[in-house]
């Protein structure tokens, strides 16, 4: 923003609470913030010079600022949250719509609510729990709640039409029978309310209500309903008796930990109700590369506690600037005192540490999932690309073998073959070939030899052929590889990947394919090509080292490779070793008395023979 414009904007700002919207040169909103005093907060961006990296980058992009006045900071807080959701500014951290993880939903917007498993969050009055990293666990919780409280699981409209029979769940006594009139709509809604409290982890009020209902049914001779409630009580008690993790104090409290890696933040919340751990919530944020951990926690609190139960105490791993405003907001939501603070006691620090371990596991799980998805997409893309050029690949290639050559002016020439299964290295299938037919540089010829030997072995032994062969090189190497394989079979599709421009050759006589740098298919081919190169170079160096140390030392009985290397490293040449005194040999690193004596006697055996004569 030009100095004269920034002065004009700052002079117009009121000393009132509100929200400010910062825009770039294109008029896009790049940051939304809230302030107790718009004038003081916005001015600080331009008056202070010692900014963190995020603020420094933001200030450089600001071209205009708008603001909205509110009555107080809490109103500003809520408005800020809504505007961030609407505009998704570049410099604001935001909760990610991560369909990777499932939720449990209580469909309170329906006349007869259900407890269901879902991956979608819809606007409205439905209640959501999660997300859960373990989909099986989420499904089990849904099944448990529906079994305990005998809730409706079918999608049928109620009441039933005339002569319409109830579903099988009712006949199997898995449903309370609201569709048949066994219980009233009000009684059914009461069961739903208890299920919500159960999911919130508040078991004792649920049990008290259930015991009172059972007693009432018994006194009024409604023994079947009393038996139904009795069974629910037993099931609730059994579930909560299995709760093993707790914290002293017995109050309702949440613990929040967060970790930022790249542009993504992972936040985990542990819920303790009456001192017992009743749930774990996972939230993923993007746009977090410019955010401090405390900012992520603050954003989460506004979003999460705006629709969830607020506990008496919230222990956080990272504090944030306007913590007092958040406390006032939560107290207004809950109608009771709410304390936010960092872990002080040993027990609190232990829970935060446990959250950290959970975050590490979640990150590993997400990384593995992303890798799996990228490989799956890459193989599908590779199939589409190659099929489009007439390469006979039947579906995404599962088994891919890749060949590379390594030599030094034709000496110690080797070929490597690596095998990938479903985009991952299958090291048990790696092979190495010492080239026999060439003693001068000839990569295409060496590729011909290696491919011939590999394919001949597969055909002769009746072993499965790879879905695709990849050659490190251009069209000449590809031509020789196709020629070699065709002597034994025409059933292996072969392509090559040329390093210089990362071009894919599918036919020696056709133009190569150039995929975008971010192509998942190209990444798979590059990974397997680079692994083949690494494996070839490693083998070539091993052979070259052997040749380097091969000398008169090889003829000395009992002298191993490590001793030969140690002697050459110390004395630099065989001639120097031969001329060394026995004491000098004995003092060489890695050489003991026995070895030193053997080496000295070997090079001075003629002198010893002369003395004897």
N, C-alpha and C positions, 0 to 999 in steps of 0.2 A: 504494500500500500504506500502510495506517495506520501511524503511527510505532511504536506498541506491537507491532504484528505484525512489522514489519521488524526490530525489535530482537530479537524472539524467534527469527525465522528466521536472522538473522546469527549469533546466539549459538550456534545449533545446528550451524553449518557446521564441518566438520572441516578441519584444515590438511593436506589430502591432495589428490593429483591426481584429477580426475574431470570430469564433465559436469554442467552446470546447465541446467534447463529453466524458463523464465520464462513465467508464465501471466497472462492478463488476467481481468477480472471475470467473464467467461463460462466460464472454465476452459480456454480455448483456449491452446495453446502458441504464443507469439508470438516466442520467440527461444531458440535452443540455442547454448550456448557451452562451451568447454573451458578448463580451468585447471590449472596446476601446483599451485596451492593454492586450493581452492574458497573458503576463508574470505577470503583476501586479494582474490581477483578479484571475487567477488560484492559484498563490502563496498565496493569502490571505486565501484560504481554509486551508492551512497547517501551516501558520504562526500565524494566530489569534487563540486564545483559547476560546474567549467569543462568541461562536456561538449560534444562535437560535436553537431550537430543530430540525428543518428540516435539517439545515446544519450539525449539529452534527451527525445525523443519516446517512446523505449522505457520509460524510468524512470517516466514519467507513467502508462503503461498497466499496469505490473506490479502484480498483486494477490496473487500467490503464487509460490513458487520451490520446485522439487524438485531433487534432485541424485542422481547415481550415482557412487560411488567406483570408481576404477580403480587398477591397480598402478603405472602410470606415465603420463607425458604422451602418449606415442605411442599407447597404448591409448585414452586419452581422445580423441585426435585421430580415430581410426578410429570410435569410438562416436559422436562428434559428427557425423561425416559421415553415418553410417547413420541417426541420428535426424532429421537435416535432410531427408534423402530421404523418410523415413516421414511426418513431420508437416508438412513444407513451411511452416515458420513465416513470418509476415509480415515480420519484420525480418532474416531471413537471406537473403543472396544465394544463388541456386541455378541450377544448370545447366538450361537450357531444353531441353525435348524438341522440338527444331526439325525438323519433317519437311520443311522447305523444302529442306534439303541432303542429298545422298545419301552413303552410306558404301560402303566395300569390306569385305566380310566373308569370313573364312576359316572355313568351317563345321566346326570341329574336333570338335564333338559328334557328327558323322556318322561311320559306320565308314569311309567313303571321302570325305574332306573335299573340298569344292569352293571355288573363289574366285568370289564372286558380287557383283553390284551390288544394293544394298538401301537402303531409307529407314527401316528399322525396326531397332532394337537390342533383342535379346532377352537375357534373363538366361541364364546358362550359360557354357560354356567357349569359345564362338566368339570369334574374334579380329576386331576392327574397326579400320579405317583411315579417317580422314576427320575431320569432314565435308569435302566438296568443294563449292566454289561452282559449279564447272563440271561439270554432269552428263555432258556428252560426254567430258570428260577422264577422269572416273571410269570410264566405260564402256570407254574406250580402254585404261586401265590394266588393267582386268579381262581384256579381250581379249588384251592383250600377255602378261600372266602365264600365262594358260591356253595361249596359243600357244607360249610359250617352254618351259614345263614339261610340256606335253601332259597337262594335268589333265582329269579327268572333268567334263563340263559338264551331262550329262543327269541326270534325276532317277530313273533306273531303279534298282531294287534289285539289289544284287550279292550273291552270284554269279548269273549269268543262269540262267534255267530251261533245262531240256533242250530242245534244238532252237531255242532263242531266239537270233536273230542279233544281232550287235553293231550299234551305231548308225552313222549315216552319218559321224560325226566320226572314228571309228576307220578306216573305209574310206578317208577322205580324209587319213589320217595326221595328224589334229589331236589325237588322243588316244593315250596310251601303251598302251592296250589292257589295263588291269587286269581288265576284264570277260572277256577271252578267255584270260587266263593268260599273256599275253605278258610281263608283269611280275608279281611277287608283291605281296600286300597290303603287306608290309614295304617293298618297293622303292617302291611307290606313296606310302606314308607318308613315305619319305625325300624324294621329290620335293616333297611338300607342305611339309615342313620347310624345304626350300631356297626354296620360293616365299615362305614367311613371312619368312625372312632377307632375301630380295630386296626384299619390301615394306618391311622395316625399314630398307632402304638399306645393308645390310651385304653388299656384293657379293663381296669378296675371299675370305671363307671359303666362300661358295657356289662360287666358281670353283675353289678348291683341292679341295673335295670332289668336284666334277664331274670335274676332271682325274684324280683318283685313281681314280674309278669307271671312267672311260673306259679308263685303263691296265689296270685289272683285267679289264674285259670283253675287251680286246684279247688279253691274255695267255692268257685261257681260251677264245679263239676264238669269243667271242660278238660277232661283228662287227656284227650289226644293232643290238644294244643299244649297242655302242660308238659307232656312227654317230648314234644317237638322242641320246646324251649330248654328242657332239661338236657337234651342231646347237644344243643348248641352250647350250653354252659360247659359241658364236659370237653367239647372240642376246643373252645377258647382257652380253657385252663391248660389243656395239653400242649397247645402251641406255645403259650407264654411260659410254661414251666421249662421249656427247652431253651429259653433265653439265658445265655451264659456270660455275655459281655456287659459289664456295668461300671458305673463310676459312683464314688461316694456322694452323698448329699441328697440323692433321690429327687432332684428338681428336674423340670423340663429344660433341656439345654441342647444347643447345636454347636458343632465344631466344624470350622471351615478351613481348608487348606487349598493352595493353588500353586501351579507351576506353569511357567511360560517357556515355550521352546519355539523359536522362529516366530511365525505369525499366529500360532495357536496357543491358547491357554486351556489347561484342564483344571477344573475345580471340583473338589469332592466335599460333600457335607455328610457328617454323621449325625443322626438324630438320636438323642437320648430322651426317653420319657419315663419319669419316675425313677431315674437312675439307670434304666436298661436301654441298651442299644437296640433300636427297633427298625432302623432303616439307613440306607446309604443312597445319596443322590449324586449323580454325575452330570456336570454341565461342561460343554465345550464352547469356547469363544474364539472367534477369528478377529482379524485386525488388531491382534494383541502385540505386534512387534514394537509399537510405540507406547505401550501401556506399562505402568508399574503394577505389581501384584495387587496392591491395595485398591487400585482402580477397578480391577476385575472383580474383587470381593464386593466393592460398593455397587457396581452394576448388577451383580448377581442378587444382592439383598433387595434392591428396589424391585427387580423382576420377580424374584421367587416369593418373597414375603408379601407381595401384593396379592397373591392368590393362595397362600398357604398359611397354616397355623404359625403364630409367632411365639417362640419360647421365652422363658424369663431371662435366659442368659445365652449369649452367643460368643463363643471363644474363637478368635480368628488368628491365623498365622501371621497376617500382615495387616497393619492398621492403615487408615486413610484420613485425608484432611478434614472432611466435614462429617466426622463420625457422630458428633452431637446432633446434627440435623437428621441423620438416619435414625438415631435413637428416638428422636421426637416423632418421626414418621411412624416407626414401628409401635411406639406407645399409643399413638392415635389409632392404629389398626387393631391393637390387642386390648386396649383399655387397661393395661397394667404396666408396671415399671419394667423396662427392658435394659439390660446391661450388656454392652459390647466391649470386649477387651481381649488382650493377648493371654496366652497360657502362662500362668504363674506357678501353679502347684505342680508337683511331680506327676500326679494323675492326668492333669490337663496336657502337660508336655508329652506324656505317653500316648494320649489319644491323637494329638497332632502328628506325632511320629508315625503312628499307625496309618494315618491318612496319607502321609508321604509315601509309605510303602505301597499303598493302594494306587496312588497316582503313578508310581513307577510301573506297576503292572498294567494299568490302563494304557499308558503310553506305549508300552511294548505290544499290547494287544492291538492298538490302533495302527501302529507302524506295520505290524504283520498283516493286518487287514488291508492297509493301503498298498502294500507290496503285492499281496495276492490279487487285488483288484487290478493293479497296473499290469501284472503279468497276464491276467485273464484277458484284459482289453488288448494288450500288445499282441498276444497270440492270435486273437480274433482279427485284429487289424492286419497282421502279417498274412493270415490266410486270405483275407479279402484282396490285399495288394498283389500277392503272388498269383492268385487265381485270375485276377484281372489281366495279368500278363501271360496267361496260358500255362502257368506252372501247375502241374497236376498234384496239388496238395489237398488231401482229403480231410477237410476240416482243419481247425487250428492245430498246428503241428505240436504233438506232445513230446516226442523224442527228437532232439536236434543234435547232430554231431558236427563239429567244426575242426578244420585242419589248418595248421600253420607250420611254417618252415623257419629254422634258425640255423645259421652257419657263419663261419668267419673265412671269407674268401674260399668257400667250398669245403673247408676243413671241418672235421667233427660235425658234419651236417646231420641234423635230426628233424623229424617231423613230430608234431604233437597232435593228438586227437582228444578233444574234450567232449563230453556228452552232457546235455541239459535235459531234464525231464520236467515238463510243465513250467518251463522258465527258470528252474533252479539247477545248480550244478549237481551232477550225479557222479561223484568222484570215484566211486567203485568201478565205473566204466571207462575212466580215462585210459588212454594208451599212448606209448611212446615208440617211435620207430627210428632206428639208426639207418640212415640212408646208405645203401650199398652201391648203387649204380652210378654215382657222380662224385668226382673229386675236384670239381670246379663249380663256381656259382651257376646254378640253373634252377631257380625256384619253380617254374612250371613243370620241369622234368621231375623234380623231387616230389611235387604234389602228385604227379601221375603215379609215381612209385608208391607213395603212402596210401593213396586212395585205392590203387590196385590191390595192395596187400590186405587192406581192411575189408573191402567188398568181397574179395576172394574167400577170406576167412568166414565171413557171415554166410555166404552162399554155400560153401563146402560143408559147414557145420549145421546148416539149416536153422540159423539164428534169425530173430526178427530184424528186419531192415529198419533203419531210422525213417521218421516221417519227413525229414529234411536234412540235407547236407549243406554246410556253409563253408566256403573256401575263403581264406584271407588272401585277397588279391583282386586283380582286375579280370578282363575278359580272356586274357591268355591263360591264366591259371584256371579259369572256369572251363575253357575249352579242353585243356588236358585232363581235368578231373572228370568231365563228362565222358571223354574218350576212354579213360581208365575204367570207370564204372560200367560202361556199356559193353565191355568185353565179358561181363558176367551177368548183368541184369539191366533192364531199362525201367525198373520200378522205383528208383530212388530219385526224387526231385533234388536238383543241385543248383545253388546260387552262389554268388561270390560278393564280398563286401570290400570295396577298395578304400584304403585309408584316407587318401588325400582329400577327397571331397565327400567321403562317406556315401558313395554311390553303390546301389545294389544292381548287379548284373544278373539277369535271368536267362540271357541267351547271348553267346559270344558275338552274334551278328546284329544285335539290336541295341538301341540306346538304353543306358542305365536308368534306374528309378532314383529320384532324389526325394526323400521324405523330409518333412519339417524337422527341425532340431528337437522339438518337444514330442515327436512321434513315439508312442509306446512301443510300436513294432521296431523302430530303429534302435531304441534303447535295448531291446532284447538281443538284437543282432550284434550290437556293440559290446554288450556284456559277454556274450559267448565268444566273440572274436578276441576281446582283450584277455579273457581267461585262457584261450588257446595260445595266445602269444606269450603270456606269463609262463605257462606250462612248458612251452618249447624252449624259451630262453633259460629257464631253470635247468632243464635237462642238458642243454648245450653247454652251459657254464660248468656243470658237473663233469662232463666229459673233457672239457678244456682244462679244468683244474687237474684232472687225472693225468692228462698228457703233460701238463706243466711240471708236475712232480715226478713224472716217470723219468728215471735217470739211473746212474750206477747205484743209487741208493736202493732201488728196487731189488737189487741182487743180494743185499745184505740180509741174511737170515734173521727173522725175528723183529725186523724194523717195520712198524705199521705206517699207515698213511699219516696219522697225526704226528708221529715222530719225524717223518720226512718233511712235512710242512713246517714244523717247528725249526728244524735245522736250516731249511732254505730261508725262512723268515729272518733267522739270526745271522747267517753267514752269507746269504744272498746268492751263492753259487756252489755247485758241486766241487769246483776247484778249491774254493776257500775252505770248504768242509774238509777236503782231503789234506790241506796244508795245516789245519788247526792242531794245536797240542791237545793231548787227551784231557788235561785240566780245563782248557777252554771249552771243549765239548761238554764236559761234565757240568760246567757252570751255565750252559745255555738253558733258557727257560723251557720247561717241559721235557728235558732230557735227564734221565737218571744215570746212575753209575754204570749199570749193566749195559744200557744202550750206548753210552759214550765209549765204553771199552770195546763193544762189538764194532762200532763205526771206526774207531781208531785202528784196531787190529786189521780190519778189512783193507783200509788204505795203506797200511804199513806192513802187510804180510810179507812182502818181498824183503823188507829190511830185517824182519824177524827171522826169515829163513837164512839170510846171509850171516846173521850173528850165530845161528846154530851151527852153520858150516864152519 
